[in-house]
Amino acid sequence: MEARRGYHMEIVGVKHHDKKQRKGGDEQRQQLNILLSPKQASLTQLTSVDIRFQNLSEVPKSLCECINLTKLDMGNNRLNKLPKDLAKLENLKILFLTLNEFEVIPPILKSMKRLTMLSLKKNKIIKAECENLPVQIEWLIMTENKISDITNIGRLTSLRKCMFSHNRLSEIPNEIKHCKKIGDVEIGR
């Protein structure tokens, strides 16, 4: 399988921009193998990768070579950290890390200057340390963790929507008033 400019790969529910016939099972595994065996394709041309439900405990090293990625979904795995080389994904705008094993917001996210949407839903986070997030984040989804404290959320001046429902929070931090673009805040159960 050869990647072309603007190619979109989705491991689960296989989607292609070139309108090829959708196939499941074998092709999903084959596409994950592209990441694991980068000689098979030019990873720099991928714009979207979905590697949900792959039982990954670490991020494939070759993923950091996908420098044109704008969307990455690594949900439903066993991840608890992100490699420093993930910062090479300078075009990444959307990152889904739902249903993994993160206990903290990965500090490497702060260096991802184009990231505007992040989901860390259903992880094991106790304290939302927003100093680990890029200031330009617009959508922050952190529902169904164990969060009892949020720090430095006021520095996220581009924040439009934040979701913290189904956590252990009793109130919205006062410093959220500095998030002038905020339109939607979910904190209840």
DABELKA-V948982 format. One record per backbone hydrogen bond with DSSP energy under -0.5 kcal/mol. CO is the residue of the C=O (numbers start at 0). NH is the residue of the N-H. E is the energy in kcal/mol with one decimal. If there is no record, write none. Layout:
CO_NH_E / CO_NH_E
//
This chain:
3_6_-2.0 / 6_46_-2.4 / 6_47_-0.6 / 8_49_-0.5 / 10_12_-0.6 / 15_18_-1.2 / 23_25_-1.0 / 23_26_-1.2 / 24_28_-1.9 / 25_29_-2.2 / 26_30_-2.6 / 27_31_-1.8 / 28_32_-2.1 / 29_33_-1.0 / 30_34_-1.0 / 31_34_-0.6 / 31_35_-1.6 / 32_36_-2.2 / 36_39_-2.2 / 37_40_-1.1 / 40_42_-1.1 / 41_44_-1.6 / 42_45_-1.4 / 44_5_-0.6 / 44_6_-0.7 / 46_69_-3.2 / 46_70_-1.6 / 47_8_-2.7 / 48_50_-0.5 / 48_72_-2.4 / 49_10_-2.2 / 50_53_-0.6 / 55_77_-3.0 / 59_62_-1.7 / 60_63_-1.3 / 61_64_-1.9 / 62_65_-1.7 / 64_66_-2.0 / 65_68_-2.0 / 66_90_-0.6 / 69_92_-2.3 / 69_93_-2.3 / 70_48_-2.0 / 71_73_-0.6 / 71_95_-2.5 / 72_50_-2.9 / 74_52_-1.2 / 75_54_-0.7 / 78_100_-3.2 / 82_85_-1.7 / 83_86_-1.8 / 84_87_-2.2 / 85_88_-2.0 / 87_89_-2.3 / 88_91_-1.6 / 92_115_-2.4 / 92_116_-2.3 / 93_71_-2.2 / 94_96_-0.5 / 94_118_-2.1 / 95_73_-2.9 / 97_75_-2.5 / 98_76_-0.8 / 101_123_-2.6 / 102_125_-1.0 / 103_105_-0.6 / 105_108_-1.8 / 106_109_-1.4 / 107_110_-1.3 / 108_111_-1.8 / 110_112_-1.3 / 111_114_-1.3 / 115_137_-2.4 / 115_138_-2.7 / 116_94_-2.2 / 117_140_-2.7 / 118_96_-3.0 / 119_122_-0.5 / 120_98_-2.5 / 124_145_-2.4 / 125_147_-2.6 / 125_148_-0.9 / 126_128_-1.2 / 127_129_-1.3 / 127_150_-2.7 / 128_131_-2.1 / 129_132_-1.7 / 131_109_-0.5 / 133_136_-1.7 / 134_157_-1.2 / 137_159_-2.7 / 137_160_-2.5 / 138_117_-2.1 / 139_141_-0.6 / 139_162_-2.8 / 140_119_-3.2 / 142_121_-2.4 / 146_167_-2.5 / 148_127_-2.8 / 150_129_-2.1 / 151_154_-1.0 / 152_155_-1.8 / 154_156_-1.7 / 155_158_-1.7 / 156_180_-0.6 / 159_182_-3.2 / 159_183_-1.8 / 160_139_-2.2 / 161_163_-0.5 / 161_185_-2.5 / 162_141_-3.0 / 164_143_-2.1 / 172_175_-1.7 / 173_176_-1.7 / 174_177_-1.9 / 175_178_-1.9 / 177_179_-1.6 / 178_181_-1.7 / 183_161_-2.3 / 184_186_-0.5 / 185_163_-4.1 / 187_165_-1.1
//
